[in-house]
Each structure stands twice: as C-alpha cells, then as structure tokens.
Amino acid sequence: MALRWGIASSGLIANDFVTALKGLPKEEHQVVAVAARSSSSAEKFAKTHNIPTFHEGYANLAKDPNVQVVYIGVLNPQHHEVAILMLENGKHVLCEKPFTLNEKLARQVIEVARRKKLFIMEAIWSRFFPSYQEARRLIKAGEIGDVKYASVAFGVKIDKVERVTNKDLCGSATLDIGVYILQFQQFVFQGLQPEKIAVAGHLDEHGVDDAVSAIFVYPDNKTAVVSCNTTVDLPNEAVIVGSKGTIKLPTFWSPLTLTLNSKVKEFPLIPNEGKFNYYNSAGLAYQAIEVRKCILEGKLESDVVPHAETIQLAAWMDKLRHEVGMKLPPPFEDN
C-alpha cells in the first residue's frame, strides 16, 4: 500500500524530502499534494515534482481527503501551529526539527496527537541512517564495552543565513543545528538522565546564540561533550568511547561511514539521481520508511525517535538557550 504524502512547504528542505522519496518504490510512497503560503509557490513546486494537487494555505492541505500523512517543512515558528492543524484534521505528521520552539509547545502537539490517536514523529533523520543503526547494534552487543564518553561538534558558516540569525524568525544556533548534537548524545546514552548540564556560549550583536557548548554528566562516570557554532567550520565528527573501543561517525548528521577501532565500514546512500540542496539529502528517505512502517503497524510513535525523547530534546534546547541568555520573541518564550 502506498502511503499518500502531503507536503506543507515549498522550501528547500521540502524539495529535498520529496526528491528523496523518489528513490523509494512508488507502490510504497506517493506525494499527492503540496501546500504553500502562496498559490504560485505551491503550483511551481507541484509542477517541478509532478504532484497532482497544490493548495494555497495549509488549512486546505489539512482538509484534503486524499492525504494520509503530512511532512511539515515550514519555518520553525510555524511548526507547532501547522502540526496541530494537520492533527486536528486527521493527518499523521512527520515534523521537521526542531519539533517546536520550546518544551511546552512540544508537549501540546504530542498531546493532540495522542488524543486524536495519530502518528507523529520529529524528523531526526540522522537516526535512520544505516550507520546509526550499526552504531546502535555495536553498542548493544558490547563491541566497545561500557560506553563512558561521547563527543560531537557541529560547526558550519551559516551566520549570514536569515533563518539562523534573524531573532524575529526565532533564529538560533541551538534550534538550527544544536538539535543535532543534542540528539546524538541522547542516542548514545539512551534512557539515562543527566545529573548535571554545564553550558557556555556566545550571543551575536542581535542577541542570537551563535556558539553553544555543553557538558552532560551522567551516572556511572558517563560524560557527553557537545558544541555547535554557526560562525566557523568545526570537525563535524561524532565519537563514542567505551571501555573496549571507539566508534567514529564523520559528518555525523548524515554519515556514510562508521569507524570501529580504526576499521572503516561503508554505508552507501539509497540510489537517487535527483537534485538536492543539502548534503546527503537522499538519506531523508530513511525516515520516510520508518513513518510508513509505523503507520502500517498502527503505532502512534517511533521507537527510534519516541515522544519522550522529542520532549527531552526540547527541554534541553530551552536550557541551552536560557543559559547563554538567548530569549525568543513573544509568544514563544515562556520564561
């Protein structure tokens, strides 16, 4: 059975998601509608991707009876509103990260999904790469022993990109790329609660965080060190260290290789000749496979990115922003 997708956005990441879906069997995934704020943008996107239906405004997409699940790729401040709109109209949801702008809004969205008995998942696409799945297998099998340390740094020069620097658009290094570093250490120490989180960082001249680092102290002498920066290029490698060995994931947000104790394993992307805007975006298809699997099984959440972890990520992002003094514009800042 083909899962019938609606796309809420005509932006760059929506383009990459739809293009990635083309690498999957048509009998499993079909994009049947797209919506944008303007009819012209939606129509142009529909023509580019051969999508049969386009809508002006997200409310019309929510009411489209042919759509089963909606991919939300709108701007960050709209995630909460559009997700609830889709859920209230009976649509399953895959929502881009950050899921919402704070923990309170994340809880609200998930509560609606539970009330409506609909599937919803934050689009932490990294978790579904085969390299991440192999890292999980290795950790569970004890191949590197007792995991004691994880580190990850994500830095790219995007300090001229408006969505990152414009405070009115809720620009934030933490919200834009910080979610990646936080989800990684959460992935490593899954199920554990940190005993202490130490945070440091910088704000730019507009009061937007552009560099944030944190140390997570877990029980049993386990530690995670994470950093993100929108003004410089960092190594962008993730490392997991155990008592018997080390796992390394280069370009950790979408890694095609994994190194275990200096031995490299390769994990090629799903073949796709489409044109993408972002690095390794063909890998966006992996999360779509998970969404279809969960919906067909009648699940309301994914075991790989469960609701509790989405809420935890939102809470951690709140903490990092607050610790460095970055406040969102009303009505998104509760504190």
VOTIMI-866784 format. One record per residue (C-alpha): x, y, z. Coordinates in steps of 0.001 Angstrom, whole numbers, padded with zeros to 6 digits. Example, Ala and Ser with C-alpha at 12.3 -4.5 7.8 and 13.67 -1.06 7.14 Angstrom:
2
<<012300, -004500, 007800>>
<<013670, -001060, 007140>>
//
This chain:
335
<<000000, 000000, 000000>>
<<001327, 003412, -000967>>
<<001472, 005974, 001810>>
<<-000065, 009190, 000472>>
<<002034, 012195, 001455>>
<<001080, 015846, 001634>>
<<003869, 018427, 001825>>
<<003477, 021545, 003960>>
<<006082, 023862, 002445>>
<<007615, 024640, -000916>>
<<011048, 025448, 000507>>
<<014488, 023916, 000067>>
<<014194, 021130, 002629>>
<<010742, 020187, 001318>>
<<012283, 019914, -002151>>
<<014927, 017554, -000809>>
<<012421, 015415, 001079>>
<<010185, 014979, -001975>>
<<013207, 014236, -004154>>
<<014405, 011668, -001615>>
<<011018, 009927, -001708>>
<<011538, 009374, -005439>>
<<014291, 006927, -004516>>
<<011719, 004667, -002833>>
<<009212, 002314, -004521>>
<<006161, 004135, -005916>>
<<003930, 001403, -004553>>
<<005079, 002419, -001045>>
<<005249, 006225, -001174>>
<<003333, 008785, -003243>>
<<003266, 012559, -002909>>
<<-000296, 013556, -003715>>
<<-000462, 017222, -002633>>
<<001621, 020230, -001632>>
<<000681, 023474, 000098>>
<<002439, 026798, 000482>>
<<001503, 030238, 001729>>
<<001060, 031413, -001870>>
<<-000717, 029581, -004645>>
<<002059, 030413, -007114>>
<<004739, 028826, -004936>>
<<002655, 025700, -004417>>
<<001886, 025437, -008122>>
<<005541, 025833, -009104>>
<<006595, 023153, -006615>>
<<003853, 020819, -007833>>
<<004954, 021221, -011452>>
<<008601, 020638, -010562>>
<<007821, 017380, -008782>>
<<004786, 016199, -010785>>
<<002492, 016438, -007772>>
<<-001163, 016238, -008850>>
<<-002652, 018714, -006351>>
<<-001478, 022023, -004921>>
<<-003099, 024208, -002286>>
<<-002838, 027816, -001221>>
<<-002565, 027755, 002551>>
<<-002021, 024862, 004914>>
<<-005666, 024636, 006008>>
<<-006630, 023409, 002552>>
<<-003957, 020707, 002716>>
<<-005235, 019651, 006134>>
<<-008713, 019159, 004654>>
<<-007523, 017242, 001584>>
<<-009156, 013796, 001907>>
<<-006520, 012147, -000276>>
<<-003662, 012944, 002143>>
<<-002775, 010442, 004877>>
<<000399, 011930, 006320>>
<<001913, 015407, 006144>>
<<005571, 016315, 006052>>
<<005992, 019696, 007755>>
<<008926, 021706, 006437>>
<<007705, 025226, 007182>>
<<009742, 027801, 009126>>
<<010475, 026891, 012738>>
<<007967, 029321, 014320>>
<<005153, 027643, 012355>>
<<005851, 024022, 013322>>
<<003558, 023994, 016348>>
<<000612, 025659, 014609>>
<<000794, 023638, 011388>>
<<001314, 020325, 013197>>
<<-001783, 020849, 015329>>
<<-003758, 021920, 012258>>
<<-002880, 018682, 010472>>
<<-003557, 016501, 013501>>
<<-006936, 018095, 014201>>
<<-007885, 017229, 010635>>
<<-006914, 013588, 010975>>
<<-003475, 013600, 009355>>
<<-000423, 011741, 010598>>
<<002632, 014003, 010843>>
<<006369, 013981, 010218>>
<<007572, 017350, 011556>>
<<010955, 018838, 010801>>
<<013320, 019600, 013637>>
<<013240, 021421, 015887>>
<<009850, 019866, 016590>>
<<008706, 023089, 018274>>
<<010442, 026127, 019733>>
<<010132, 025050, 023365>>
<<009184, 022157, 025618>>
<<005711, 023490, 026421>>
<<004722, 023589, 022751>>
<<006202, 020131, 022134>>
<<004032, 018695, 024885>>
<<000962, 020422, 023427>>
<<001494, 018949, 019959>>
<<002127, 015438, 021258>>
<<-000955, 015630, 023468>>
<<-003093, 016458, 020431>>
<<-001584, 013530, 018511>>
<<-002348, 011166, 021389>>
<<-005884, 012479, 021745>>
<<-006510, 012043, 018024>>
<<-004732, 008647, 018032>>
<<-002443, 009714, 015200>>
<<001211, 009058, 014473>>
<<003656, 011923, 014874>>
<<007446, 011984, 014791>>
<<010170, 014598, 014871>>
<<012272, 014336, 011709>>
<<015564, 013377, 013331>>
<<016678, 011859, 010033>>
<<020190, 011030, 011277>>
<<018847, 008245, 013498>>
<<017652, 006245, 010488>>
<<020921, 006156, 008553>>
<<022323, 002611, 008384>>
<<025500, 003870, 010069>>
<<023494, 004948, 013127>>
<<021714, 001614, 013170>>
<<025080, -000131, 013078>>
<<026363, 002064, 015914>>
<<023321, 001076, 017968>>
<<023938, -002604, 017226>>
<<027599, -002352, 018202>>
<<026788, -000592, 021477>>
<<024087, -003109, 022419>>
<<026326, -006045, 021506>>
<<029046, -004727, 023803>>
<<031562, -004386, 020971>>
<<033110, -001300, 022559>>
<<032417, -002305, 026133>>
<<030818, 000032, 028659>>
<<030245, 003382, 026933>>
<<031737, 006159, 029048>>
<<032168, 009139, 026740>>
<<030617, 010767, 023692>>
<<031633, 013941, 021903>>
<<030295, 015772, 018904>>
<<030921, 019141, 017290>>
<<028808, 020707, 014558>>
<<030013, 023953, 013049>>
<<029151, 025498, 009693>>
<<029445, 029077, 008485>>
<<025777, 029987, 008224>>
<<025856, 033246, 010174>>
<<024603, 035096, 007088>>
<<021542, 032871, 006677>>
<<018432, 034748, 007788>>
<<016631, 031818, 009400>>
<<019659, 031379, 011680>>
<<020388, 034993, 012603>>
<<017023, 036779, 012476>>
<<015644, 036897, 016003>>
<<012139, 037670, 014723>>
<<012261, 034322, 012876>>
<<013490, 032663, 016086>>
<<016968, 032301, 014662>>
<<019272, 030325, 016950>>
<<022311, 028086, 016616>>
<<020782, 025827, 019266>>
<<017486, 025457, 017425>>
<<019017, 025198, 013956>>
<<021979, 022845, 014381>>
<<022138, 022321, 018144>>
<<019331, 019806, 017913>>
<<021741, 017541, 016002>>
<<024406, 017469, 018693>>
<<021840, 017012, 021445>>
<<020097, 014143, 019708>>
<<023433, 012402, 019156>>
<<024440, 012272, 022794>>
<<020844, 011317, 023636>>
<<021178, 008471, 021126>>
<<024363, 007255, 022812>>
<<023108, 007447, 026407>>
<<019537, 006473, 025578>>
<<017271, 006308, 028602>>
<<019705, 007953, 031014>>
<<019024, 011263, 032740>>
<<021944, 013658, 033200>>
<<022854, 014569, 036756>>
<<024271, 017908, 035647>>
<<024464, 020002, 032492>>
<<027105, 022753, 032244>>
<<026550, 025262, 029430>>
<<028582, 028103, 027911>>
<<028238, 030111, 024708>>
<<028044, 033397, 022881>>
<<025375, 035739, 021513>>
<<025791, 037841, 018386>>
<<025054, 041558, 018216>>
<<021342, 040827, 017804>>
<<021134, 038646, 020899>>
<<021023, 035393, 018929>>
<<023143, 032470, 020082>>
<<025828, 031642, 017521>>
<<028035, 029316, 019594>>
<<026988, 026946, 022364>>
<<028815, 024154, 024163>>
<<027621, 021833, 026916>>
<<028878, 019031, 029111>>
<<026354, 016389, 030146>>
<<027307, 014480, 033273>>
<<025535, 011125, 033555>>
<<025527, 008479, 036297>>
<<028316, 005877, 036409>>
<<031042, 008270, 035215>>
<<029493, 008776, 031787>>
<<030021, 012117, 030038>>
<<028988, 013819, 026801>>
<<030651, 016949, 025396>>
<<028787, 018787, 022636>>
<<029367, 022004, 020677>>
<<027651, 023867, 017877>>
<<028736, 027025, 016072>>
<<027288, 028976, 013151>>
<<030371, 031168, 012549>>
<<033121, 028598, 011883>>
<<033571, 025147, 010409>>
<<034139, 022538, 013105>>
<<035321, 018915, 012634>>
<<031702, 017707, 012467>>
<<032648, 014273, 013730>>
<<030954, 012269, 016467>>
<<032896, 009940, 018731>>
<<031675, 007213, 021103>>
<<034249, 005782, 023505>>
<<033797, 002625, 025514>>
<<035981, 000551, 027788>>
<<036946, -001735, 024875>>
<<036920, 000512, 021826>>
<<035836, 003577, 019887>>
<<033225, 004358, 017231>>
<<033621, 007405, 014980>>
<<030987, 008896, 012669>>
<<032269, 011563, 010240>>
<<029747, 014140, 009007>>
<<027760, 012725, 011888>>
<<024367, 014155, 010925>>
<<024291, 012040, 007748>>
<<027259, 009642, 007898>>
<<028005, 007203, 005120>>
<<030846, 005530, 007004>>
<<031472, 004258, 010526>>
<<034882, 003571, 012011>>
<<035175, 000896, 014673>>
<<038653, 000773, 016224>>
<<040225, 002135, 013001>>
<<038288, -000258, 010731>>
<<036016, 001589, 008316>>
<<032589, 000338, 007244>>
<<030776, 001993, 004340>>
<<027028, 002519, 004001>>
<<026117, 003897, 000550>>
<<023034, 006064, 000172>>
<<019859, 004877, -001495>>
<<020469, 005442, -005230>>
<<018909, 008725, -006324>>
<<019857, 010934, -009254>>
<<017682, 013851, -008145>>
<<018937, 017365, -007479>>
<<019354, 018179, -003789>>
<<020023, 021393, -001894>>
<<021705, 019863, 001148>>
<<024410, 017295, 001816>>
<<023341, 013627, 001641>>
<<019664, 014573, 001440>>
<<018892, 011338, -000369>>
<<019085, 009916, 003153>>
<<015880, 011727, 004092>>
<<014179, 008682, 002605>>
<<015226, 006506, 005554>>
<<012905, 008322, 007947>>
<<010037, 008041, 005461>>
<<010482, 004261, 005505>>
<<010110, 004360, 009285>>
<<006975, 006520, 009101>>
<<005289, 004124, 006709>>
<<006258, 001114, 008820>>
<<004864, 002684, 011995>>
<<001595, 003789, 010397>>
<<001003, 000377, 008827>>
<<001593, -001219, 012238>>
<<-000839, 001178, 013891>>
<<001846, 002762, 016075>>
<<001488, 006320, 017347>>
<<005207, 006903, 017793>>
<<008528, 005542, 016594>>
<<010795, 003544, 018880>>
<<013754, 005296, 017219>>
<<012536, 008845, 017936>>
<<009926, 008391, 020678>>
<<007812, 011238, 022011>>
<<009651, 011266, 025331>>
<<012940, 011948, 023575>>
<<011416, 014747, 021495>>
<<010183, 016391, 024702>>
<<013584, 015883, 026306>>
<<015332, 017468, 023324>>
<<013019, 020482, 023520>>
<<013747, 020861, 027236>>
<<017494, 020675, 026649>>
<<017307, 023286, 023899>>
<<015388, 025553, 026275>>
<<018134, 025103, 028867>>
<<020994, 025794, 026465>>
<<019349, 028943, 025131>>
<<018490, 030236, 028594>>
<<021967, 029512, 029974>>
<<023625, 031663, 027290>>
<<020970, 034387, 027612>>
<<019141, 033845, 024330>>
<<015409, 034579, 024577>>
<<012916, 034022, 021794>>
<<010469, 036756, 020785>>
<<006897, 036610, 022132>>
<<004888, 034431, 022297>>
<<007494, 031667, 022136>>
<<009483, 032491, 025274>>
<<007738, 031317, 028420>>
<<010400, 032289, 030922>>
//
